[in-house]
Amino acid sequence: MSGIQRACLALTVIGAINWGLIGLFQFDLVAAVFGGGEQSGAFARVIYTLVGISGLVTLSLLFKPDEAFADETEPRTDS
């Protein structure tokens, strides 16, 4: 996994946690920290956009073949 994919995965997890907080407690952490409590804050909108783009990038990880299986050779049978 590349550095960009790791960063996108981290942002996607942060977005998921934020949505969990919104669903459970009606508390938007991103807006509270970056937008003064409103979703219309300019910096909060940048964060939301980055999280959305990160979700699209990490979507490719869902369909990426597992490298551990790709490098694996035929199992050896010692008789």
C-alpha positions as CSV (number, residue, x, y, z in Angstrom):
1,M,0.0,0.0,0.0
2,S,1.4,3.4,-1.0
3,G,1.7,6.4,1.3
4,I,-1.1,8.1,-0.5
5,Q,-3.4,5.1,-0.1
6,R,-2.5,5.0,3.6
7,A,-3.2,8.7,4.1
8,C,-6.5,8.3,2.2
9,L,-7.4,5.3,4.3
10,A,-6.7,7.3,7.5
11,L,-9.0,10.2,6.2
12,T,-11.7,7.7,5.3
13,V,-11.6,6.2,8.9
14,I,-11.8,9.7,10.3
15,G,-14.8,10.4,8.1
16,A,-16.4,7.2,9.3
17,I,-15.9,8.1,12.9
18,N,-17.3,11.5,12.3
19,W,-20.4,10.0,10.7
20,G,-20.8,7.6,13.6
21,L,-20.7,10.6,16.0
22,I,-23.3,12.4,13.9
23,G,-25.6,9.4,13.9
24,L,-25.2,8.5,17.5
25,F,-24.9,11.9,19.2
26,Q,-25.8,14.5,16.5
27,F,-22.3,15.9,17.0
28,D,-20.2,16.8,14.0
29,L,-16.6,16.7,15.1
30,V,-15.1,18.1,11.9
31,A,-17.5,21.1,12.0
32,A,-16.8,21.7,15.7
33,V,-13.0,21.6,15.2
34,F,-12.6,23.3,11.8
35,G,-15.8,25.2,11.1
36,G,-17.0,26.8,14.3
37,G,-19.9,24.3,14.7
38,E,-21.4,24.8,11.3
39,Q,-21.0,22.6,8.3
40,S,-20.7,25.6,6.0
41,G,-17.3,26.7,7.4
42,A,-14.8,27.0,4.5
43,F,-12.1,24.9,6.1
44,A,-14.6,22.2,7.2
45,R,-15.8,22.0,3.6
46,V,-12.2,21.4,2.5
47,I,-11.9,18.5,5.1
48,Y,-15.2,17.1,3.9
49,T,-14.0,17.2,0.3
50,L,-10.7,15.5,1.2
51,V,-12.6,12.8,3.0
52,G,-14.8,12.2,0.0
53,I,-11.9,12.0,-2.4
54,S,-10.1,9.7,0.0
55,G,-13.2,7.4,0.0
56,L,-13.0,7.2,-3.8
57,V,-9.2,6.4,-3.7
58,T,-9.6,3.7,-1.0
59,L,-12.5,2.2,-3.1
60,S,-9.7,0.9,-5.4
61,L,-8.3,-1.0,-2.4
62,L,-11.5,-3.0,-2.3
63,F,-10.9,-4.5,-5.7
64,K,-7.1,-4.8,-5.5
65,P,-5.9,-8.4,-5.3
66,D,-4.2,-9.4,-2.1
67,E,-0.4,-9.3,-2.6
68,A,0.2,-12.0,-0.1
69,F,-1.8,-14.4,-2.3
70,A,-0.3,-13.2,-5.5
71,D,3.2,-13.9,-4.4
72,E,2.4,-17.3,-3.0
73,T,3.7,-20.3,-4.9
74,E,2.2,-23.7,-5.0
75,P,2.2,-25.4,-1.6
76,R,5.0,-27.9,-1.2
77,T,4.0,-31.4,-0.2
78,D,6.9,-33.2,1.6
79,S,6.3,-36.9,1.6
